[in-house]
Amino acid sequence: MPYGYIGSMRTRSGHRDEVIEILLGGADGLRAVGCQVYAVGVSDADADVIWVTEVWDTAEQHDASLRLPETRAAIARAMPMLTGDFTRQELTVVGGLGVSVPG
């Protein structure tokens, strides 16, 4: 079954759009390393919160993507604009629109 990750991050005031640009800047290459869904959204209730929803073929592919040089560089650029307030939820994806579940 595919691996799912839903996380949020709080940006320092005024930096949300810059962080979104960084997050979306590397999205094109994710499919090649096992990502099925990568969606970045903003909170309607809090202008400094960004949500990221991901579906991967496996948890191992997700973890490996975090070690890629371009991912590590993007994280290094974004970190100074973040407060350190993060949430994360890992899950097993059982189906959905645009999700490929072995069957």
N, C-alpha and C positions, 0 to 999 in steps of 0.2 A: 504494500500500500504506500502511496506517496506520503511524504513528510510535509507538514504544514508549520509555518511560523508566522505569528502575528505579534508585532512589537510596536511600542511607541517610544518616542524620544522627545524631550523638551529642549527647545532651542533657547539660547539667550535672546532677549527681546530684540527684535529687528533683524534676526538672522535666519528666520524660517525659510524664506525663498532661496537664500544661498545654499542652505543644506539640501533643500529639495532639488536644486539644480545638480548638486553633487550626486545625490541618490539616483536621479534619473540619467545622469551622464554615462553610467556604466551598464545600464539596463540592456542594451542591445546585445552584449556578449553573454548574457546569462543563460539563454536558451541552449547554447552550445555546451554548457557545463552542467546541464540537467535541471534547469529551472523551467517549470511549466507556466507559472503565474508569478508576476512581480507587479504589485500595485502600491503606489504611494498616495496617501490621502492626508488631508488636513482636518483638524477638529473644528467643527462649527462652534463649539463651546469655549475653546481656548486657542487663541491665535498663535501660541508658541508650541503647540503639540503637533507632531507628525506621526502618522500611522503607516506601517509597512506590513503588507500581507504577501506571503510567499508560499508557493507550492513547489516542491522539489521531488524528483524521482525518488531520492533517498536522503536521509539525514546526513549521510557521509558526503554526498555531493554538496550539500549546503555548507557543511563544515570545511570542505576543501576549497570552496569558493572564497571563504574568508581568508585563506592563505595566499590567494593570487596576488601578485605584485600590484596590479591596478586596484584591487579592492583595498589592500593595505594602504596605498597612497590616498585613496578617497577617504578612508576612515581618518587618516592623519590630518587631512584638510578639514574635515567636518568637526572633529573633536573640540577644537577651541571654541566653536560656536554652539556647543551643547552644554547643558547644565549638569549632566550626569544622572538626571532623573529618567530612568528607562523602565519599561515593562516588557515582559515577553511571555508568550504562551506557545508551547510546542504541542502539536497534535497529529493524529493520524487522519489523513484525508480519505474519506470513503466514497467521494464522488462529487459531481457538480459540473456546471457549464465550463468548458475549456480545460477540464481536468482529465488526464488519462490515467485510469485505474486498471491495473492488470486484471484480467478476468477470465 
